[in-house]
Amino acid sequence: MLKKLRKLLISFLLLWIVANHGKLAADDLIDSATFTDSQTSSSNSVFNSLSFLQDRVSAQVTTRYLQDSNVFLRNNETEASILNGSVLLGVKGGGLPDEPGLSYKLLYGGNYFYSMTDDFEYESPADHSFLSGFELRGAFTTLRLDANIEEQGGYSRSEPFAEGISSTFGEARNLGYQRKSLGLGVSRELNSSELGLRLSLDQYEYNVGNLIARSYEREKFATDLSWFYDPVFLAKTRIGIGLTTGKEEINQSVLGSQTFITPSVRFRWSYSPKTAFAGWFGLDERFRDSDDFSETTPVYGLKGLWTAPTDTQFTIDITKQVYPSVYEIDDNVATKKFSVGARQAFDGGIEIGLRYFYEFSDYQPTQNAGALRFRTEDLQSLRLSLGKSLNLGSFDDAQVSIFYNQLVNESTKDYYDFERNQYGIQLKLSL
């Protein structure tokens, strides 16, 4: 079923970047793509930076030098000195977001790595992402097409530099992969309400090298139908219901694909341009046609951004989700994620950043014979940064910063334990 759909859909992905965080609204925090697209992707990487792609043409170059205490994670503890360069090139055009017409956004992101340590070399020294989004707006109806192809190397090398609201560490922290995705959505404004429909296809091809003993492909096709209503008794609030359904298939699994059905209640609250929250609660029902497997898991999420009177920016992201395991074929993993961050700017171009992230993962076999593969993991991350803006002539923005990032993972199976410390210096230039 999924292979037939893949042939009908072009293999590209979504990235709909928020153009200006000063005008962030709850609609930008969650939409139908939140429920249909793969939750284990790296879509919350630096490419989702709320400050990027504000102009018609945008470019950003970042250079980092860092010391890494544990490149491979787990108990290998390979130390390395690394040079990392990142390039973001973006173009947007078309009509204004609140007027009928066609608009588009195109973005390339490149991440390049060089090891300065003799006994460590990257198998794949570069990551590449090609992202696009198109929107056709009528008087009351909006049609969106989002497409992306993304290729990432392993060694958990990109996530610690993410500047988005969420972390997507997930299971892909060790794995190299290629992700292709296509999303098609349509929304219709009704009297005091909005009706939305989205179709999404995700395909992963994992390239694990020598990290684990086996690799596989994963495909997900999902449909989300939602309805939001503007209640007269709650100002600046939209309350809605939604239904997400589809299939996830691991090609190497002999058990076949899983069908999932997730009804949910949702809300969006846009108090002001500097305060917005959105969330949902639902039940994820999964079953297979090949056997009697069936499970129901509560899932939820809360995302928000608030700027205090002191101009301190706070972000929060809480999520619980379920998906097939990358490491343990025929297992499902339920993750609970909590991320909170703060950023404060001072006179003289000084900026201090802080982010704490916690993830609890519960691996549950989907068949009785796999009980030995059960495990839980607790992952914590703390990131501190200190930056200074620079005046470098023709550059729109320039900043030099130092950072420290710590990750600690504790598992009921010692093989998965690790501790990682990173510190370094970064120079970011925007044109």
SULSULZI-V422927 format. One line per field, one symbol per residue. phi: phi as a letter, one per 20 degrees, with the letter a starting at -180 (. if undefined). psi: psi as a letter, one per 40 degrees, with the letter a starting at -180 (. if undefined). A space follows every 10 residues. Layout:
phi=???
psi=???
This chain:
phi=.ffffffedf eccebdeffb ffdfcffeec bffgdeffed fdfeeffegf demeefccbb ccccdbddeb femldfleeb dcdcdccccc ccaofffdcg qdcbbcbdcc cccceedfeb cffcebdccd cbbccdddfc ccdccdbbcc cceemleegf efdffddcgl effddebddc bccccccced fmbbdccbdb cdcdceceld fcfbcadccb dbccdcbdce ffecflccdb cbcdbrcccd feefenedec ccfbdcbccd fbgdcbcbab bbcedcbcff befbbccfca abcabbdfge mfedcbbcbc bcbfffedgm ddcdddcccc cbbcdcfnme cdcbbdcccd ddecfebffe ffefacccdc ccccbcccfc ddmfffbbbd bdbccccccd cfdggefacb ccbacccccc d
psi=ddddddddhh giahhhhhdh eefhiddedi adddddihee ifefadeehe eifdidhiih hhhihihheg deaaedfhii hhhhhihhhi hiaaiideii ahiihhhhhh hhihhehdeh ihdheiihhh iihhhhhade hhhihhiihh hiaaffddde eieidiifda eedeiiihhh ihhhihihha hfihhihhhi hhhhhhgebe dieiiiihih hihhhihiig hdehifihhi iihhiaihhh deheeaihhi hgiiiiihhg dieehhiiii hahhhiiide aehhihhhii ihiihhhide ehhiiihhhh ihiiiddghe iihhihhhhh iihhiiieeh hhihhhhhhh hhhhieidef deehiiihhi hhhiihihii gfbehdhhhi iiihhhhhhh iehddeiihh hhiaiihhhh .
